[in-house]
């Protein structure tokens, strides 16, 4: 029952279509058909021209990952299985939102929210790598993609270090690696289309 409750909590929080609701109410904009169509903070900012709305969307999406994890920690014993399910299902519901024909965001803010509790070093590593690639490429999507891939690699080869910095008392390395890997893979899946566009654009520039 604990597994089911954890999964449902994550899914319910993750399925809140934050950007869609905020932009509809504030600007009358359907974010699913505007800009990139991505239901997240960055597209919210770009199509609305409002940093305030972008920040609001980011914070709420962040909480969608954090709150179910904290609730599960209070309801059940502290182990990666329960909190991991809450986070993974929250990310999944955010990325493939059931209320928006399974359209959604890229899962970055939601993953960050849960990672602060489960594996804060994961978030720190991702941000550092992101900053490096953003400074080099000056492209947010490129930085997202490289940060996600390289952070996944560090999880696979350096999971002992990640387990040292966590609020979870029952440390299971296999579960930590699984949760972190699935979360990062979900983010990467949502970046496949942008990656294709980047490759296509690079090929076009080479041929010009």
LINDA-V580944 format. One record per helix or strand of 3 or more residues. SS is the DSSP state (a for helix, b for strand). FROM is the first residue (numbers start at 0). TO is the last residue. Records with the same first field share a line. If there is no record, write none. Layout:
SS = FROM-TO ; FROM-TO
//
This chain:
a = 1-13 ; 17-26 ; 30-32 ; 40-47 ; 50-74 ; 79-94 ; 97-99 ; 107-117 ; 119-136 ; 139-156 ; 158-163 ; 172-188 ; 191-206
//
